[in-house]
Amino acid sequence: MPQRSPLAAADRDTASARLRQCVLFSGLDPLQAERVLDHTRMARLGEGEILFEQDQPAHELFLLDSGRIKLARVSPDGHEKIIDLVSPGGSFAEAVMFSKEHAYPVTASALVDSRVLCIDAPTYSDILRQSTDACFAILAQMSRRLHGHIAEIDRLTLHNATFRVVAYLLDQVPSTHLGSAELKLGTPKHVIASRLSITPETLSRTFAKLGRDGYLSIRDDRIVIGDVGRLRKLVETGGTG
């Protein structure tokens, strides 16, 4: 497990900016924000390093400053299912504060070198008891997560592989964006496949078919979408257009 280090001056400035940008902390007044920072540590993870393990006692919530974090569950027979991929600015493990078990339900590990802000959960819980705005912020965040999980269940149970892959790509494009777009995968294809509950071979075949049909092209670890609007129409047809 990585060491947690007190925030240096430069790290504290970075952490303060991240807090202001995150819905969980944007409603805090200056004194509350400073209190959170006083109880925040920085963890630096190398590729593949584990931040916390499934069923480990939980006493922190997290905000990703840089890199990419994989959240996954491991079944008793050793199979891994990726639950989420966290990008910079994303928070995770906040719901554990309200769990009676107070244990992490997933394992968090770094897909690339990453910097994670580790925030003391009891301190944040205490602030929630004092701040209505902070309470509503975390409720809003959990509501978004719930709707996201419902949408995920729909994708995995009601839609084919093409729909899942296209929806995954479009999730990384601003909803108002039209025209062409270039995406950096930044995540190994086998990880993306696990996230979408398809095999790596199916993912490769789907990318190849989308390329043949003129929806996108792949250049090393970058995907170029020729027409985002056209790709959105493919999702509207359930991935069968």
C-alpha positions as CSV (number, residue, x, y, z in Angstrom):
1,M,0.0,0.0,0.0
2,P,1.4,3.5,-0.8
3,Q,2.5,5.8,1.9
4,R,0.3,8.9,2.6
5,S,2.3,12.1,2.8
6,P,1.3,15.4,4.3
7,L,0.4,18.0,1.7
8,A,3.4,20.1,0.8
9,A,2.7,23.8,-0.1
10,A,2.4,23.1,-3.8
11,D,0.3,20.0,-3.2
12,R,-2.0,21.9,-0.9
13,D,-2.7,24.5,-3.6
14,T,-3.4,21.7,-6.1
15,A,-5.6,20.0,-3.6
16,S,-7.5,23.2,-2.8
17,A,-8.3,23.7,-6.5
18,R,-9.4,20.1,-6.9
19,L,-11.8,20.5,-3.9
20,R,-13.4,23.6,-5.3
21,Q,-14.0,21.7,-8.6
22,C,-15.6,18.7,-7.0
23,V,-19.3,18.7,-6.2
24,L,-18.7,17.0,-2.8
25,F,-16.6,19.9,-1.5
26,S,-17.7,22.9,-3.6
27,G,-20.4,23.8,-1.0
28,L,-17.9,24.1,1.9
29,D,-17.1,27.5,3.3
30,P,-13.4,28.5,3.5
31,L,-13.0,27.3,7.1
32,Q,-14.5,23.9,6.3
33,A,-12.4,23.5,3.2
34,E,-9.2,24.3,5.2
35,R,-10.2,21.7,7.8
36,V,-10.6,19.1,5.0
37,L,-7.2,20.0,3.7
38,D,-5.7,19.7,7.1
39,H,-6.8,16.1,7.2
40,T,-5.9,15.2,3.6
41,R,-2.8,13.3,2.6
42,M,-1.3,12.6,-0.9
43,A,-0.7,9.1,-2.1
44,R,1.6,8.5,-5.1
45,L,1.0,5.2,-6.9
46,G,3.0,3.5,-9.6
47,E,1.3,1.6,-12.4
48,G,-0.4,-1.5,-11.0
49,E,0.0,-0.4,-7.3
50,I,-3.0,-1.0,-5.1
51,L,-4.5,1.9,-3.1
52,F,-6.9,-0.2,-1.1
53,E,-8.3,-3.7,-1.3
54,Q,-11.8,-5.1,-1.3
55,D,-13.1,-5.7,2.3
56,Q,-10.3,-3.6,3.8
57,P,-11.5,-1.4,6.7
58,A,-12.5,2.0,5.3
59,H,-11.5,5.3,6.8
60,E,-10.8,7.6,3.8
61,L,-12.5,8.9,0.7
62,F,-10.5,9.8,-2.3
63,L,-10.2,12.4,-5.1
64,L,-8.0,11.6,-8.1
65,D,-5.5,14.4,-8.9
66,S,-3.8,12.8,-11.8
67,G,-3.5,9.4,-13.5
68,R,-6.2,6.7,-13.8
69,I,-7.7,4.4,-11.1
70,K,-9.4,1.1,-11.7
71,L,-12.2,0.0,-9.2
72,A,-12.8,-3.7,-9.4
73,R,-14.4,-6.6,-7.5
74,V,-12.9,-10.0,-7.3
75,S,-15.1,-13.1,-7.1
76,P,-14.2,-16.0,-4.8
77,D,-12.9,-17.9,-7.9
78,G,-10.5,-15.1,-8.7
79,H,-12.3,-13.5,-11.6
80,E,-12.1,-9.7,-11.7
81,K,-15.0,-7.4,-12.8
82,I,-14.2,-3.8,-13.4
83,I,-16.8,-1.6,-11.8
84,D,-15.5,1.8,-12.7
85,L,-12.6,3.7,-14.2
86,V,-11.8,7.0,-12.4
87,S,-10.4,10.0,-14.2
88,P,-8.7,13.1,-12.7
89,G,-11.1,15.1,-10.7
90,G,-13.2,12.1,-9.9
91,S,-14.1,11.1,-6.3
92,F,-14.6,7.6,-5.1
93,A,-15.3,5.6,-1.9
94,E,-17.5,8.3,-0.4
95,A,-20.5,6.1,0.0
96,V,-18.6,3.8,2.4
97,M,-19.0,6.5,5.1
98,F,-22.7,5.6,5.3
99,S,-22.2,1.8,5.3
100,K,-22.5,-0.2,8.5
101,E,-19.7,-2.4,7.4
102,H,-17.2,0.5,6.9
103,A,-15.3,-1.7,4.4
104,Y,-14.3,-1.0,0.8
105,P,-16.5,-3.0,-1.5
106,V,-13.9,-2.9,-4.3
107,T,-10.2,-2.9,-4.9
108,A,-8.7,0.3,-6.2
109,S,-5.5,0.2,-8.2
110,A,-3.5,2.5,-10.5
111,L,-3.6,1.9,-14.3
112,V,-0.9,4.4,-14.7
113,D,1.3,6.5,-12.4
114,S,-1.3,8.4,-10.3
115,R,-1.6,11.0,-7.5
116,V,-4.6,10.5,-5.1
117,L,-5.9,12.9,-2.4
118,C,-6.8,10.7,0.6
119,I,-9.3,12.5,2.8
120,D,-10.1,11.5,6.3
121,A,-13.7,10.2,6.3
122,P,-14.5,11.0,10.0
123,T,-13.5,14.6,9.4
124,Y,-15.7,14.9,6.4
125,S,-18.6,13.2,8.1
126,D,-18.3,15.7,11.0
127,I,-18.5,18.6,8.5
128,L,-21.6,17.0,6.9
129,R,-23.4,17.2,10.2
130,Q,-22.7,20.9,10.3
131,S,-23.4,21.8,6.7
132,T,-26.7,21.4,4.8
133,D,-25.0,22.4,1.5
134,A,-22.4,19.7,1.9
135,C,-25.1,17.1,2.7
136,F,-27.1,18.0,-0.4
137,A,-23.9,17.9,-2.5
138,I,-23.1,14.3,-1.5
139,L,-26.8,13.3,-2.0
140,A,-26.6,14.8,-5.5
141,Q,-23.4,12.9,-6.2
142,M,-24.9,9.6,-5.0
143,S,-28.0,10.2,-7.1
144,R,-25.8,10.7,-10.2
145,R,-23.9,7.5,-9.3
146,L,-27.2,5.6,-8.9
147,H,-28.5,6.8,-12.3
148,G,-25.2,5.9,-13.8
149,H,-25.4,2.4,-12.4
150,I,-28.9,2.0,-13.8
151,A,-27.8,3.1,-17.2
152,E,-24.9,0.7,-16.9
153,I,-27.3,-2.2,-16.1
154,D,-29.3,-1.2,-19.2
155,R,-26.3,-1.3,-21.4
156,L,-25.1,-4.7,-20.1
157,T,-28.5,-6.4,-20.2
158,L,-30.4,-4.8,-23.1
159,H,-27.7,-3.8,-25.6
160,N,-25.2,-5.5,-27.9
161,A,-21.4,-5.1,-27.9
162,T,-21.4,-2.3,-30.6
163,F,-23.8,-0.2,-28.5
164,R,-21.6,-0.6,-25.4
165,V,-18.4,0.3,-27.2
166,V,-19.9,3.3,-28.9
167,A,-21.6,4.5,-25.7
168,Y,-18.2,4.2,-23.9
169,L,-16.5,6.3,-26.5
170,L,-19.3,8.9,-26.5
171,D,-19.1,9.2,-22.7
172,Q,-15.7,10.8,-23.3
173,V,-17.0,13.4,-25.7
174,P,-18.8,16.5,-24.5
175,S,-22.6,16.1,-25.1
176,T,-22.8,19.2,-27.2
177,H,-19.8,18.3,-29.4
178,L,-20.4,17.7,-33.1
179,G,-18.0,17.1,-36.0
180,S,-14.8,15.1,-35.5
181,A,-13.1,14.2,-32.2
182,E,-9.9,12.5,-31.2
183,L,-9.8,10.4,-28.0
184,K,-6.8,9.0,-26.2
185,L,-7.7,5.6,-24.9
186,G,-5.3,5.8,-22.0
187,T,-6.5,2.4,-20.7
188,P,-5.5,-1.1,-21.9
189,K,-8.0,-2.7,-24.2
190,H,-8.5,-5.7,-21.9
191,V,-9.5,-3.3,-19.1
192,I,-12.0,-1.5,-21.3
193,A,-13.4,-4.9,-22.4
194,S,-13.9,-6.0,-18.8
195,R,-15.5,-2.7,-18.0
196,L,-18.0,-3.3,-20.9
197,S,-18.5,-7.0,-20.0
198,I,-17.2,-8.2,-23.3
199,T,-14.1,-10.2,-24.3
200,P,-11.0,-8.4,-25.6
201,E,-11.5,-10.2,-28.9
202,T,-15.0,-8.9,-29.2
203,L,-13.7,-5.4,-28.5
204,S,-11.1,-5.7,-31.2
205,R,-13.7,-7.0,-33.7
206,T,-16.1,-4.1,-32.8
207,F,-13.4,-1.5,-33.3
208,A,-12.5,-3.1,-36.6
209,K,-16.2,-3.1,-37.8
210,L,-16.7,0.5,-36.7
211,G,-13.5,1.4,-38.7
212,R,-14.7,-0.5,-41.8
213,D,-18.1,1.3,-41.6
214,G,-16.3,4.6,-41.5
215,Y,-17.3,5.7,-38.0
216,L,-13.7,5.9,-36.6
217,S,-10.1,5.1,-37.2
218,I,-7.5,3.9,-34.7
219,R,-4.0,5.4,-34.6
220,D,-1.8,3.7,-31.9
221,D,-3.7,4.5,-28.6
222,R,-5.8,7.2,-30.2
223,I,-9.3,6.9,-31.7
224,V,-10.4,9.5,-34.3
225,I,-14.2,9.8,-34.7
226,G,-15.0,11.3,-38.0
227,D,-18.5,12.5,-37.2
228,V,-19.7,12.4,-33.6
229,G,-23.3,13.2,-34.7
230,R,-23.3,10.1,-36.9
231,L,-21.9,7.9,-34.1
232,R,-24.6,9.2,-31.8
233,K,-27.3,8.1,-34.3
234,L,-25.8,4.6,-34.1
235,V,-26.5,4.6,-30.4
236,E,-30.0,5.8,-31.0
237,T,-30.6,2.8,-33.1
238,G,-29.3,0.5,-30.4
239,G,-26.0,-0.1,-32.1
240,T,-27.6,-1.8,-35.2
241,G,-27.4,1.0,-37.7
